């Protein structure tokens, strides 16, 4: 078998791939690790949903595997070092979901600014509806310069929002700030001046628990947060404290770890923390873009000598964003001096 699809492609991309390769679609294998290993033994390329973990043991059962593809970013579930040692290409449709995630963040900000709309839709009287705010004239801090921030910034600017920005891996003098119309500031300044914060930091292990008490103490009272970054950026106890003492009025996070606010967590039961299951990338358009991107990468990996002459293959817009080939001139993190070296987390 050439290709095993555990995560579905859109029908037209599936048909295109089936015309070129032996493709098996088995979505039920995503919840059955034992059967999945049996089917991957002779598979050359596999498309997996985010919840399926690729470990060294998984690769031991996949001797013929050349490519692992995912429709969404989920590198926390993929042992990239083990894949590199086995020369297994890891493909993730990173850019396919940038616009949908930017729109999700914009929607989140509008929803939190106007939470009274939900009360009104539930039929409550005007006197019971919370007074809303307007985005125009407010200040939003962009915490992180992931590609989604480049799309979100002009959306907010067009609505009359003042934008502040901070990214520990991008120097404050980098030209990207002027290019997207964002004022670079320090992290304490961003938090103390922003009415709302949009979180889209590119995750690295050193960022685990980065948003702790020391950092969140700088939050402007009544601040709103929306985010599509990994929930492990937060110290759960620190976030719980900020959500209950008035520093953060409400927080909406997409794709948080299932245990982030589960029973036993300091965040369990906190009413102004709202979590959604990766809805940011859950649009028809994002699915279409990611399906075609994955289909083309599978084909070019399995038949590298013939893809150049295949009229169905277009030049990839996302080649530099494959997880094993991520450095590129369009990535501000690769061309700008990092500020992270001068950042020392506070001692506890």
C-alpha positions in Angstrom: 0.0 0.0 0.0 1.3 3.4 -1.0 -0.8 5.8 1.1 -2.8 5.3 4.3 -5.3 8.1 5.1 -6.4 8.1 8.7 -7.4 11.8 8.4 -9.6 12.4 5.3 -8.8 14.7 2.4 -11.5 16.6 0.5 -13.0 14.4 -2.3 -11.3 16.1 -5.2 -7.8 15.9 -3.7 -8.5 12.2 -2.7 -9.6 11.4 -6.3 -6.5 13.1 -7.7 -4.2 11.1 -5.3 -6.1 7.8 -6.0 -5.4 8.3 -9.7 -1.6 8.2 -9.0 -1.2 5.9 -6.0 -2.7 2.9 -4.1 -4.7 4.8 -1.4 -6.5 3.3 1.6 -8.9 5.4 3.7 -9.2 4.0 7.2 -10.3 6.7 9.7 -11.2 4.2 12.4 -7.5 3.3 12.8 -6.9 6.6 14.6 -8.5 5.2 17.7 -7.0 1.7 17.5 -3.2 1.9 17.9 -2.7 -1.9 17.5 -4.5 -2.1 14.2 -2.8 1.1 13.0 0.6 -0.4 13.5 -0.5 -3.5 11.5 -1.6 -1.3 8.6 1.5 0.9 8.6 3.9 -2.0 8.3 3.9 -1.8 4.5 2.8 1.8 4.1 5.0 4.4 2.4 3.1 7.5 3.3 0.5 8.2 6.1 -1.8 11.1 6.8 -2.7 11.3 10.5 -5.1 13.3 12.7 -3.6 15.5 15.5 -4.4 13.1 18.3 -2.3 10.2 16.9 1.2 10.2 18.5 4.2 9.3 16.3 6.9 8.0 18.6 10.1 6.0 18.1 8.1 2.8 18.8 5.5 3.8 16.1 8.3 4.1 13.6 9.7 0.7 14.5 6.4 -0.7 13.1 6.8 1.3 9.9 10.0 0.2 8.1 8.9 1.4 4.7 7.5 4.8 5.8 8.8 7.8 3.8 6.4 10.5 4.9 4.1 11.4 7.7 1.6 14.2 6.9 -0.8 16.1 9.1 -3.5 18.6 8.0 -2.9 20.6 11.2 0.1 21.7 13.2 0.7 19.1 15.9 4.4 18.7 16.4 3.9 18.0 20.1 2.6 14.6 19.0 5.5 13.9 16.6 9.0 12.8 17.6 10.8 14.9 14.9 14.3 13.7 16.0 13.3 10.1 15.5 11.8 10.9 12.1 14.9 12.7 11.0 17.1 9.7 12.0 14.9 7.4 10.0 14.8 9.9 7.1 11.0 10.1 7.3 9.7 13.4 6.0 7.2 15.2 8.3 4.8 17.5 6.5 2.3 19.8 8.2 0.0 22.2 6.3 1.1 25.1 8.4 0.2 28.0 6.1 -3.1 26.5 5.0 -4.7 27.5 8.3 -3.1 30.9 8.8 -6.1 32.9 7.6 -8.7 30.8 9.4 -6.8 31.1 12.6 -6.5 34.9 12.2 -10.3 35.1 11.6 -10.8 33.0 14.7 -8.7 35.4 16.8 -10.6 38.4 15.4 -13.9 36.6 16.2 -12.7 35.9 19.7 -11.9 39.5 20.3 -15.2 40.7 19.0 -17.0 38.1 21.1 -15.2 38.9 24.3 -15.7 42.7 23.7 -19.4 42.0 23.2 -20.2 39.2 25.6 -23.6 40.7 26.2 -24.7 39.4 22.7 -24.8 35.9 24.1 -27.1 37.0 26.9 -29.4 38.7 24.4 -29.5 35.7 22.1 -30.6 33.7 25.1 -33.6 36.0 25.5 -32.5 38.0 28.5 -33.8 41.5 29.0 -31.6 44.5 28.1 -31.1 45.4 31.8 -29.5 41.9 32.2 -27.2 42.3 29.2 -23.6 43.2 29.9 -22.5 46.5 28.4 -20.2 45.9 25.5 -17.1 47.7 24.2 -15.9 48.6 20.7 -12.6 47.4 19.2 -12.1 50.8 17.5 -9.9 53.0 19.6 -8.7 50.2 21.9 -5.2 48.8 22.2 -4.5 45.2 21.3 -1.2 43.5 22.1 0.1 40.9 19.6 2.1 38.5 21.7 4.1 36.5 19.1 4.9 37.1 15.4 3.8 33.7 14.1 2.4 34.0 10.5 -1.2 34.4 11.8 -0.2 37.7 13.4 0.8 39.0 9.9 -2.8 38.4 8.7 -4.5 39.5 11.9 -2.6 42.9 12.2 -4.2 44.5 9.0 -7.6 43.3 10.0 -7.3 45.0 13.4 -5.7 48.1 11.9 -8.6 48.5 9.5 -11.0 48.6 12.5 -9.1 51.4 14.2 -7.2 49.4 16.7 -3.8 50.5 18.0 -1.3 47.5 17.9 1.6 46.8 20.2 3.8 43.7 19.7 6.4 41.6 21.4 8.1 38.4 20.3 11.1 37.1 22.3 12.6 35.6 19.2 12.3 38.8 17.1 14.4 41.9 17.8 12.6 45.2 18.4 14.5 46.8 15.6 13.6 44.2 13.0 11.9 45.7 9.9 8.9 43.3 10.2 7.3 45.5 12.8 7.1 48.5 10.5 6.0 46.2 7.7 2.9 45.0 9.5 2.2 48.3 11.3 2.9 47.2 14.9 4.7 49.1 17.6 7.4 46.9 19.2 7.5 47.1 23.0 8.8 45.1 25.9 6.6 42.3 27.3 5.8 44.2 30.6 4.8 47.3 28.5 2.6 45.2 26.2 0.7 43.7 29.1 0.3 46.9 31.0 -0.9 49.0 28.1 -3.1 46.5 26.1 -6.9 46.2 26.6 -6.7 42.8 25.0 -3.9 40.4 24.1 -3.8 38.0 21.1 -1.4 35.1 21.7 0.3 33.3 18.7 3.8 32.6 19.9 5.7 29.9 18.0 6.3 27.3 20.7 9.6 25.9 21.8 10.4 23.9 24.9 12.0 26.8 26.6 8.7 28.6 26.6 6.9 26.1 28.8 5.3 27.9 31.7 6.7 31.2 30.4 3.5 33.1 31.2 3.8 32.8 35.0 2.9 35.0 37.9 5.8 37.3 37.4 4.8 38.0 33.8 1.0 38.1 34.3 1.4 40.6 37.2 1.9 43.2 34.5 -1.6 42.7 33.0 -3.8 45.7 32.7 -6.9 45.1 35.0 -9.8 43.7 33.1 -7.7 42.5 30.2 -9.1 40.1 27.6 -7.0 37.3 26.1 -7.5 35.2 22.9 -5.0 32.6 21.7 -4.1 29.8 19.2 -0.7 28.9 20.8 -0.1 25.9 22.9 -1.6 26.1 26.4 1.7 24.9 27.9 2.9 28.4 27.5 0.9 29.2 30.6 1.6 28.3 34.2 -1.9 27.0 35.1 -1.8 28.3 38.6 -0.7 31.8 37.5 -3.4 32.0 34.9 -6.1 30.8 37.4 -4.9 33.5 39.8 -5.1 36.2 37.1 -8.6 35.1 35.9 -10.0 35.3 39.5 -8.4 38.5 40.8 -9.5 40.8 38.0 -6.3 41.1 35.9 -7.7 39.0 33.1 -11.5 39.5 32.7 -11.9 36.6 30.2 -9.6 34.2 28.2 -10.5 32.2 25.0 -7.9 29.6 23.9 -8.1 27.3 21.0 -6.7 23.7 20.9 -5.6 23.6 24.6 -4.2 20.4 26.0 -7.1 18.2 27.2 -5.7 18.2 30.8 -5.2 22.0 30.8 -8.4 22.7 32.7 -9.4 19.2 33.6 -10.5 18.2 37.1 -7.4 18.5 39.4 -6.1 21.5 37.5 -6.1 25.0 39.1 -8.1 26.1 36.1 -10.9 23.6 36.6 -14.3 25.2 36.8 -13.2 28.8 36.2 -16.1 30.3 34.4 -14.3 33.1 32.5 -11.9 30.6 30.8 -13.2 29.4 27.5 -11.6 26.6 25.5 -12.4 25.4 22.0 -11.2 22.2 20.3 -9.0 23.6 17.4 -11.9 25.5 15.8 -9.5 28.1 14.5 -8.5 25.8 11.6 -11.9 24.2 11.2 -13.1 25.9 8.0 -14.0 24.6 4.6 -11.4 26.8 3.0 -8.6 25.7 5.3 -9.5 22.0 4.8 -9.4 22.5 1.0 -5.9 24.2 1.1 -4.5 21.7 3.5 -5.9 18.7 1.6 -4.3 19.8 -1.7 -1.0 20.7 0.0 -0.8 17.2 1.7 -1.8 15.4 -1.5 0.9 17.2 -3.5 3.6 16.5 -0.9 2.7 12.8 -0.7 2.9 12.5 -4.5 6.2 14.3 -4.9 7.7 12.2 -2.0 6.6 8.9 -3.5 7.5 9.7 -7.1 10.3 12.4 -6.9 11.5 11.7 -10.4 8.2 12.2 -12.1 6.6 15.1 -10.2 8.4 17.7 -12.2 6.6 16.8 -15.4 3.2 16.2 -13.7 0.7 18.9 -14.9 -1.3 18.3 -11.7 1.5 19.5 -9.5 1.9 23.2 -8.9 4.9 24.9 -7.2 4.3 24.7 -3.5 3.6 27.9 -1.6 4.5 26.2 1.7 7.7 24.2 1.0 9.7 26.2 3.4 7.2 25.5 6.2 7.6 21.7 6.3 8.6 20.9 9.8 11.9 19.5 8.8 12.8 22.5 6.5 11.3 25.4 8.4 14.0 28.1 8.1 13.2 30.6 5.3 13.6 34.3 4.5 9.8 34.9 5.0 10.0 33.8 8.6 10.9 36.8 10.8 12.3 34.4 13.4 15.0 33.3 10.9 16.3 36.7 9.8 16.1 38.7 13.0 18.4 38.7 16.0 16.7 37.0 19.0 15.9 38.8 22.2 15.5 35.5 24.0 19.1 35.4 25.0 18.8 38.4 27.2 15.6 37.2 28.8 16.1 35.5 32.1 13.1 34.0 33.8 12.6 35.2 37.4 13.8 33.0 40.1 11.2 31.5 42.4 
